[in-house]
Amino acid sequence: MATELKQYLRPGVALPFCPGCGHRILLRLILKAIDELEINIDDMLFVSGIGCAGWIPSPHFNADTLHTLHGRAIAFATGAKMFNPKLKTMVISGDGDLVDIGGNHLLHAARRNIDLTVICANNMNYGQTGGQVCSTTPKGAVTQTTHGGSPYRPFDLCKLVNAAGAAYVARYLVSQGSVLVNSIKKALQIEGFCFIEAISPCPTQFGRQNRLDTPRETFKFVERMCITKEDAEGLSPAELEGKIVTGEFSNGRS
Amino acid sequence: MVWKKMKSMLPAGSYYFSGAEAIAEGAIAAGCGYYAGYPITPTTETLERISVRFRDVGSVFMQMEDEIASICSCIGASWAGAKAMTVTSGPGFSLMQEGIGYAVMTETPLVVVNAQRAGPSTGQISVSSGDIMQARWGSHGGIPTIALSPWSVQELYDQSINAFNLAEKYRVPVLIMAEAATAHLRERVNIPEEVELFDREKKPGAAPFGTEEDDGVPPMPSFGEGEKLLVTGSTHDAYGVRKTADPAIQGKLTARLYNKIMNRKEEIIEYEGYYLEDADIAVVCYGFTARSALFAVERLREEGIRVGMLRLNTLWPFADAIVRDVGSEVKKILVPEMNMGQIVGEVMKYAAGEVIPYNQMNGQVIYPNTIIEQLRRLL
């Protein structure tokens, strides 16, 4: 990690992520955005749920961190933010946490336009419990609970949160470093509910079960699914089947 | 000294409130800064009154999407520095159990009111005291909270203030186990000139999750004070650092969470004895049932029958010492409850003599005549 970002890490704690995990990259990009905006990290509150992504801020960020119940990070963050609006509050958690078990809180916080920046690290499965299917697993993907391939369509998280009324919505891969940093910076500056889906490949659980034998192959697999918003324009629904569109999907409330 | 005397928010005097309204006014008098809730009979009136009155006092009210969100947002607000409260009934209380456990583990001051209705499930919105054991054992892990049992509208007001003081003092969720009958009852409430309030102790730089003593209550900082807090429901050391594979730290933490309440039983527990001095038979009861029991006891006393009553104002921690004392003095104990037998099991644990349950779960309060009848059968 770059030396200027190390100042934001809590002394004495080692990062727990597997080799090749996208979350480690995402952790760095979030800190880079905070650093570039010159935000005093002591003014921030980081709230996370249960799962690998819940460990991105807690205990690693040397700031106020609230590591909550599974699925409820946004509800906890709502209480803290509403009582003390001076707390610059960022929620960082996984897709299983924020969307599967906690989806209702996500929709309602977006509808209420609570001033939170929510970063959803989407690794397309339940990583911490060993790789089970979740609501963002691509159709046909093998997991520990879908040995014949997932029979269901995944959620389009950005469409979901956009429809619920968020002020800012964007999706990027963690390997799109500088655009993702810019997106996080934008979200931190917009007042209202901001949602960023960071596609964060999971080589250990998702990759292994889908015969993607190296982190590189897992990243390549996910990158091949991605298409920019600009390239997606004019494509038919059939052509977009199984694709993940990246870019900004702000609904104009910002 | 963290105790302080404050002027009551309402002008001193006599008011006519429903129980649900009295809860709201008690919370406001206690300095409640954040309330989150979800509509549910019989406590919707608390939610509605708070939504209006919080605008007068500058506190924050949120109607959340469910009871899970309500309790979780209260915990978030409590760490942001608020005295926080949520009010519900049985179905909502069941949803809140995981949050209660989180508040126990993270030592978050919090007040939860459950105006109990007749379960299981949606049941009826009529009265019950079916959630007494749930208050003690509902959240996994089994570490104690404090649970109170008010029997009047006046006490719903007083206990709401008391609950905030206990929550702040011991850094624990405090559960007010009200009942539908008192939530919807209208009675006179006397508001005094002043209230005595306890604010959580702060000590910058001190460990927020550990003390020298094995039963201590650590000071509690808030977010935004530069303490770089680590708050987690996972096993943690004195500074909040997760230690999920260390048996010594898990053992030490859970022992302290248990001891900080159980070693202070004497200062937490409140009870009232009536006509116990020469009683042969005692009624041990709580909540609305104690109103009927007192009427029954006084009626039988008029006939010269030596009966008495022990009222448990605090349900948890359980008043074991006084129950043991009463049990050794009387021949028989009657325990009437609006459930299929909950506190009676605790009474049996500690009372030496014969303990007889009377259970009624038909959504009606237990009438004085019923208790008179039950007592006559024991003569």
Interface residues (C-beta under 8 A of the other chain):
Chain A: R10 V13 D42 D43 L45 V47 S58 P59 N62 A63 D64 T65 L66 H67 T68 L69 R72 A75 F76 A77 T78 G79 A80 K81 M82 F83 N84 K86 L87 N104 H105 H108
Chain B: G33 Y34 A36 V60 M62 M64 E65 D66 I68 A69 S70 C72 S73 C74 I75 G76 A77 S78 W79 A80 G81 A82 A84 E98 G99 Y102 S222 F223 G224 G226 E227 K228 L229 L230 V231 T232 G233 S234 G240 V241 R242
